[in-house]
Amino acid sequence: MALFHRVPINGLGTLTVSSDEGVVFRPWGVTRKLSVPHHVVHCEDSITMAKAVICPPWISTFLVVRDRETTVLVGVLGFRRHRLRRAFAQAGIALRERWAWSVPVSSLYRRSERRHLR
């Protein structure tokens, strides 16, 4: 397995980018119990990185990780963007970057998933 990047997500889990598995979010302790009980393997050919302009750097960047049943917004520290871009390029995963004044959470979900956010 060619591992390109592994990021701890503020004590909530681990985001791994590799050539074999692609993008995988593995939740830890509290996150696993409260929201995502299993790991989420991204199932699309590209991944979305949403960046908020007016938010502090530690909460300004989110990756949208989707498997067949679940969509997870994974918060990443802003200064890790460059390494993540490089890791996605090495793994052959296209990156869609979106800028906004604040993170438009509901617009990042598929239309069929938005009803669960209300």
C-alpha positions in Angstrom: 0.0 0.0 0.0 1.4 3.4 -0.9 0.4 5.7 1.9 0.5 9.4 0.8 -0.9 11.1 3.9 -2.4 10.4 7.3 -3.9 13.3 9.2 -5.2 13.3 12.8 -8.5 15.2 12.9 -8.4 17.2 16.2 -8.8 14.1 18.3 -11.9 13.0 16.4 -10.5 10.5 14.0 -7.9 9.9 11.2 -8.1 10.8 7.5 -5.9 8.6 5.3 -5.1 9.1 1.6 -3.5 6.1 -0.1 -3.4 4.6 -3.6 -5.1 1.4 -2.5 -8.0 2.6 -0.4 -8.3 6.1 -1.6 -9.6 8.5 1.1 -10.8 6.9 4.3 -12.0 8.6 7.5 -11.8 6.5 10.6 -13.6 8.0 13.6 -12.3 7.6 17.2 -14.0 7.3 20.6 -16.6 10.0 21.0 -17.1 10.6 17.3 -17.8 6.9 16.7 -20.3 6.8 19.6 -22.2 10.0 18.7 -22.2 10.4 14.9 -20.2 8.0 12.7 -20.1 4.4 14.0 -18.0 3.0 11.1 -15.1 4.2 8.9 -16.2 6.0 5.7 -14.4 5.1 2.5 -14.8 7.9 -0.1 -16.5 6.3 -3.2 -16.2 9.1 -5.8 -13.4 9.9 -8.3 -13.1 13.4 -6.9 -13.3 15.0 -3.5 -14.5 18.5 -2.5 -12.5 20.8 -0.3 -14.5 23.7 1.1 -12.6 26.7 2.5 -14.2 29.6 4.5 -12.6 33.0 4.2 -13.7 34.6 7.4 -13.3 31.6 9.8 -10.2 31.0 12.0 -7.6 28.7 10.3 -8.3 25.8 12.6 -12.0 25.6 11.5 -11.7 27.0 7.9 -11.3 23.9 5.8 -13.6 20.9 5.3 -13.4 17.8 3.2 -16.6 16.1 2.0 -16.1 12.4 2.4 -18.9 10.2 1.0 -19.5 6.5 0.9 -22.7 4.9 -0.5 -24.7 5.6 2.7 -23.0 8.4 4.6 -21.6 11.9 3.9 -19.2 13.3 6.5 -17.7 16.8 6.7 -14.1 16.3 8.0 -12.6 19.5 9.4 -8.9 19.9 8.6 -6.5 22.6 9.8 -6.0 25.2 7.2 -2.2 24.9 7.0 -2.6 21.2 5.9 -4.2 22.1 2.6 -0.9 22.1 0.6 0.0 18.6 1.9 -3.5 17.3 1.2 -3.5 18.7 -2.4 -0.2 16.9 -3.0 -1.5 13.6 -1.4 -4.7 13.7 -3.6 -2.6 14.3 -6.7 -0.3 11.4 -5.9 -3.2 9.1 -5.2 -4.9 10.1 -8.5 -7.9 11.7 -6.8 -9.3 14.9 -8.4 -9.8 17.8 -6.0 -12.6 20.3 -6.3 -11.9 23.4 -4.2 -14.7 25.8 -3.2 -14.3 29.1 -1.5 -17.0 30.9 0.5 -17.3 33.6 3.1 -18.4 30.9 5.6 -18.7 27.2 5.0 -22.0 26.6 3.2 -22.7 23.3 5.0 -26.0 22.4 3.4 -24.8 23.0 -0.2 -22.1 20.5 0.2 -24.5 17.6 0.7 -26.4 15.9 -2.1 -29.9 17.1 -2.6 -31.4 13.8 -1.4 -29.4 14.1 1.9 -30.4 17.7 2.8 -33.7 16.7 4.3 -31.8 15.0 7.1 -30.1 18.2 8.1 -33.3 20.0 9.0 
